[in-house]
Amino acid sequence: MTGIPIRRPYPVLTKEDIRQIHEAAAAGLERVGVQVGSAEGRRLLREAGATVDETTEVAKIPRALVDEIVKARKVRVVLRGRDASQDADLDFNHVHLCNDGTGPLTLDFESGERRLSTSEDLAQSARVSNALENLHVFWPMVTAQDVPPSVRDYVDLKVSLMNTPKHILYASGASGDQARRLVRMAAAVAGGEKALRRRPIISSVQTTIAPLQHDGGMMDAAFAFGAAGVPAAIFTMPTPGASGPVTLAGSVAVAAMEFLAAMVECRLANPRSPLIWGCGLAPLDMRTTTRASGSPEHGLTGAAVTQMAHFYGVPSLVGGFDATTSVPGTQAAIEKFSQGLSVVLGGADLIVGLGLLEDAKTLSLEQLFIDDEMVRMIRRIADGIVVNEETLALDVIEKVGIGKTFLGQRHTMQHLREEQFIPRLIDRRSYDLWARDGRRSLEDRAREKVKEALAAPVPFPLEPDVVGRLDAIIQEAAAPAA
């Protein structure tokens, strides 16, 4: 199993805060409701006691129904890898890290040119991700824009499966039919539908439309994934000041309304549906009118949503390590670290954001290694200071005595690596040594790591007959409808 253990979580909400947000969300579902584009979703809600207007597609959900679903038996969510050592158990006690996904652009590794992404860029990002210590789940980072749109989503999944044995979080499934085809591809790799249900090697992100709208195709896809035992993350994205109230508490309440309504629909369709509350709640920058994904508020709301998700008995998937800047460098580091610290210390179950820039639009392979170094630093902060007889080391202090050194002590060697962050990219040498070694920047050193990762063989490669089955499904999707 993977993940960063959180011994001392840093809550941003009090118990009373959580209660008030939940009360506001439950009252909002009764008084305002949500628009449900799925006919199946509206049917499920109506038969369960909700008031549904078929003309407007608005469903008002009674508090009793929400309470019933929330209090039902909890469903454990484990994101399985093809390599079992890469399984990510979203157990509320560990933090897991993931790439950001589905970017349309890449900074070409050789030329630095910003261009449309390709299937080869996606393959390279997966292979680099294999080398990262603190990347536990792979979200296809860019889309293969060198293939026709009709098969792009399926090619993205095939390329990802071929290049990483990690669990694959997939932001597709715009309809029930598409979701079922993606499930067939995963089942072809897992060893069949029953094997996929036992060990779901993919999961899906299904995005709501803020404020308070559920796209019909997205929800039908969520139902299809749930029927197959594939975890679905209901991803809510109200933008404070635009598609949500400017106050963070108000936008968290809107996100809670959207998630709770989807949770009710999914659990009515499949009572054992494995669900995750996904949320990327970043404010609107009023000066530039862009989404401020690199803001400290993004980290704060991610930590808050994690607490709310745990209150509802589901794991969280939140944004973190995002950046609005277009290139690696100082601004990216400042933006990513400030958010990442909040959501890691906040105990988020799964954090997305590694490796993409420009509000999740542009891939930088070097940024993946830089982000991993940040995670390692924050992980050390999350570990805190352990105080016990061994770490107080009074016997060692007595042995060394006054005016001597602890360098040669066995105690020092035993505890060095767990007590001190040891950099892999950060250079702590003197100016003279750094200059003598070529004056290489952090990005230069990350670039060398990327070259090493791309030269490594892909672990757990797919067998040719499995690749053939994936190709057959893709060809089926490409065929014109009869």
N, C-alpha and C positions, 0 to 999 in steps of 0.2 A: 504494500500500500504506500501511497505517496502523500505529501502534504506537509505543511508547516504547523506544528502543534502550538496552540495559543494558550499559555498558562495564565496570563493576566489580561483578559480582554478589556478594551477601552470603550465603554458604552457612551454614546452621545445622547441617548434618550434615557430618561428615568422611567420607572414602571408607570408612573402617572402620565408621562408623555405618551407612552405606548397605548395606554387605555384611552386617552383622549383622541389620538389619531384613529384608533379602531372605531370608536364611537362615531366619529365624524364620517368615516368611510361607510359604516353600516347604515347610518341615517341617510347618507347621500344615495346609496343604492335603493333605498325605499322611496325617497322623495324625488330624485332626479333620474336614476336608472342609468343604463348604458344602451347604446345602439348595437344590436347583434345582427350582423349581416348573414349569419348562417341560419338557414331554415331549420336545420337539425338542432342547432343550439336554441333557437326560439321554442321549438317543440318541447325540448327537454325542460326548459325553464317553465313553460306554461303548465305542463303536466305536473310539475313539482310545486305549483302554487304561485308562481310569479304572474304579475300582470303584464301582458304583452300586447302592444299595439302593432298589428301587422302592416299598417300604412306607414308608420314612421320607423318600424323595426325596433322601437325602444322597449326594453324590458325593465320593469321595476321589481326588484328582488326583495322579498320580505326578510326581516332580520332573523326570523326563526330558521329559514332555509340556510342562510349564511352560517348561523351558529351550528346547525346540524352537520354541515359539510366540514367546518373547521374542527369540530370535536370528534369526527369520525376517526377510525383507526389510522395511524400514521403510516406512510409508505416510505420505506428506506430507499434512498437513491445512491447507487454506486455506479459511477461511470467507468465501465470496464475497458481495458486496453486489449489489443490482440496479444500483447505481452502482459501477462497477468501481474508482473511486478509493477506495471504502470497504472494499476487500478486506482481510481480516485474515489474514496468513500466520503461522501458529503455528510459527515456525521455531526455537524455543528461544533466540532472541537478542533478541526484542522482547516487551514487555509490552503487552497489550491490556486495555481496560476495558469492562465490561458493566453494565447495570442489574441489580438483583436482580429476581426475577420472581414472578408468580402470587400476588400479595397479594390478600386478599379485602376490604380496607378502604382508604379514602382519606380524607385531610384535605381537605374541600371547599375549592377554591381561593378561592371567594367568601366563604363563611361561616366557614370553619375547622372546621366540624362534622365529626366522625369518623363515617363512615357506610359502608354497603356500596358496593363499587366498581361502576362501570358501563362500558359500551362507550365512552362519551364520555370517561371518565377515562383509559381505555387510549389512545384516540386522542390526547388532549392530552399524555399522557406521551411518546408517540412523537414528537410534533411538538416538544416541548421538547428531547427527546434529540437531535433533528437539529441543534440549535444548540450542542451541547456539543463543545468542541475535543477532549476526551479520552474520549469515549464511542464506542467503535469497533464494538460489537456490541449489538443490541437484543434484550433478553429481555422479552416482554410483561409489563409490570410488575404489572398487576392483571387479574383475571378479570371478564368481562362478566356480572355477576350479574343484569342486567336481561333476559337471554334464558334460555330453558329449558336445563337441564343437558345434555340430549341433544345440543345443538348448540353449547354454550358454547365448547369447545375450538376448534371450526372457526371460529366467529365471532371469537374472539381472534386467530387467525391471519390471517383476512381483514382485520380492522381494522388489524393491525400492517402487513401488506403494503401497505395503502392509504395509510398515514401516514408510512412511513419507507423510504428506499432502502437502509438499512444491512442487513447480514446479520441474520437473525432466529434466535436460539437459543430453542428451544421445549421447554418442560417438559411434554410430553404424549406420547401414544402408550402408552396403558395396555393395548393389545392389538395383535396383528398387523394386524387389520382396520382399526383406527383409524389406525395408522401408515401403512398403504397409502393411506388416504383423505387424510391430511395430505400425503403425497408427491404425490398427484394435484393437490392445490391448488397446491403449490409448482411443479409441472411446468406447470400452466396459466399461471402467471405467467412462468416461465423460458423458455417456448417449446417445451415437450415434455420427455419423460423423458430423452432423450439430452442435451438442453441442460442439464437439471438435473444430470445426472451430471457433465458438464464443469464446470459452475459451480453447485455446491450453494448456493442462496441461503437455505436453512434448515439447522439442525442440531438435534439432540434431546438432552435430558437424560433418562437412564433411571436411576432411583434404586434402589439395593439397600436391603435391610432389615437393619439391624444388630441383633445380630451374625450375620453369615455366612448370610444368606438372600437368594436371588434370586427375586423374584416372577415367576410364569410369564408373565403378560401383558406385563410390562415387558421381559423378555428376548425374547419373541417379537417385540415391537415393535422391539427393537434389531436383531434379525436382518432384519426387513423394511426398516428404514432402511439397514442395511449393503448389502442387495441392490440398493438404489436409488442407492448411492454417497453417501448422506446421512450426514455425520459424526454419531456418537453419543458422548455423554459419559456414561460409567458413573460415576454420582455416589454416592460412599460417605459415610456420615454416622454412624459410631460416636461416641457421646457419652462422653467420658472420665468415668468414675465411674458410668455407667449402662449403656449398651449397648456400652461398651468399657472396657478397663482404665483406672484413674484416671491411670496414667502415660502421658504423651504418646507415648513410644516404643511402648508396648503397643498403644495405640489406632491408631497409624499402621500397626503390623503387622496388626491386624485389617482396616483399610481396604485394605491391600495384598493380603491374602488375598481379599477380596471382589472387588477389581478384577482381580487376576490370573485368578481363576476365570472372570469374565465375559469377559476378553480371550481366554482359551482358547476359550470357547464361540463368541464372535463370529467369531474368525478361523477356527475349524473350519467355521462356516457360510459365511463369505465371506472368503477369505484376504486380499483387498484392502480389507476393511472399514476405513474411516477412524475411528479411535478416539481418545478423549480421556479422561484420568483426571480426573474431577471429585471434589472432596472439600470438605465443610464440617464440619470437625472442631472443634467448640466444646464446652467442658466443661459439666457440669451444675453450676449454682450451688446448693450444698448448703443455703444459707439460704433461698432462694426456690423451689427445685426447678424453676427455669426454665433453658432453654438459654442459656448466656452467650455469645451470638453476638458481643457487643461486647468480648470479652475479649482481652488480649494473646496468650493461648494460641492463639486462633483464627488469628492472623497467623503465629505460629511454626509451627504445624502445616501451614498452607498453604505456607509456604516449604519445609518438610521434604518434603511430598508432591510439590512441584515437582521437587525433586532426585531423588526416587524415580521419578517419571514419566519424567524424562529418562534415568534409568538403564535403564528399560524401553523407551525409544525412542518414547515418546508424549508429546504436549503435556499440560499441566495446565490445569485449570479449578478455581479455588479461591475460597473465600469471603474477602472483605476489604471494608472500608468498611461493615461491618454495625454496627447499634446496637440495644441492647435498649430504649432510651428510646422513648417514644411521640410525642415532639414534637421539632422542630428546636431546637437550642440548645447550651449548653456541654457537656452530657453526650454528646450525639450527636457533637460535634466531637472530644472526647477519645477516645471509643471508636473512631470511624472512622479517625482519624489513626494511632493506635497500631498497628492491624492493617494499614492500608494501607501504612505505611512498611515493615513486615516483608515483605509479599508482593511489593511493587514491587521492593525491593532484592534480594529472593530470586529475581527473574527469572521469576515466574509468567507463563505464556503468556496466560492469560485470567483476569481477576479479576472476580467478580460481587459486587454489593453497593450500587451507586450508587442513591440516591433512595428507598429504602424504610427504614422505621423499625420498631420493635417486633418485632425478630427477623424481618424480611422480611414483615411482615403489612400494613403501612400505607404508602400512597403519600403523599409530599410533593413537589409540583412544585418548591417552593423549594429543597428539600434537594438536588435534582439539580444546581442551579447551585453550591450550597455545596460539594458533593462534588467537582465539577469543579475548583473553586478549590484544594481540598486536593490533588487529583491533580497540578495544575500545580506546587504547592509541592514535593511529593515528587519529581516529575519533575526539578526543579532539583537536588535532593539526589542523585538517581540519576546525573545528568550528571557530578557530581564536579568536580574542578579539573583543567583541562588545562594541562600544563606543556610549553611549547616556546619557541622563540626569539620567536615572535610574541606569545605571552601574557606572557612575562617582560618584554617591552617595554623593554629596557635603552636602546635608541636613543631612545625617547620620554622616558624618565626623564632622559636626558642633555640632550635638547632643552629640556625644561621647566625643569630645573635646580632650585635650592634656593629654597624659600619661595614658589613659584608654583602655579598651579592646572592640573589636567589637563582641566577642563571643556570647553575649546574645541578640544581636540585631535581630529583626524580618527580616531585610534585609538580614542578614547572612543566616538564615534558608531558606528564599525564593529563594536564588540564589546559594546555596552551590552546589547542585548536577549538575547544568548546567555549573558552572564555574570551578569545580574541578573534575579531574579524580579520581574516587574512586575504588581502586583495588578489584578484586575478587580472584586473585591467588597470585599476588605479595605481599610479606610480608614485611611491613615497621616497624615491631616492633624491639625493642632493642635486642641485642644478648642474654641477659639473659632470656628474655621472650621467644624468639625463641627456645633456648636450652631447657628450662623447658617444652616446648610444644612438645618435641620429635625430634627436629632438622630436621623437614620435609623439603624436597626440593620442588621446584616449581613443578617438575614432580610428587612428592608424593601427593601434593594437587590436581593436575589435575586428578590423578588416583581416588581420592575420588569423584570428580565431575562425572567421567565416571560411577562409580558404581551407583550413584544417578540417572543418566540419563537412564541407562539400566534397573533400577527398575521401571521407570515410564511407565504407559500404553501408547500405541501408539494412538495418536489423530486421529480422523476421520478414524477408521478402515474400510476396505472394507467389503461389505456384502458377505456371502458365495457364493451366486449365481454369483456374479461378479468374484470372485476368480475362480469359476468353468469355466466361459467363458474364462478366461485367460489360464487356464490349457488346455482347448480344443484347443486353438490356438497353444500352445506349443506342444501338441501331434501331431497336424497336421504338424508342422515343423519337428518333429522327424521322421515322417513316410517316408520310402524310396520313391523316385520319381518313378512314374509309368512308 
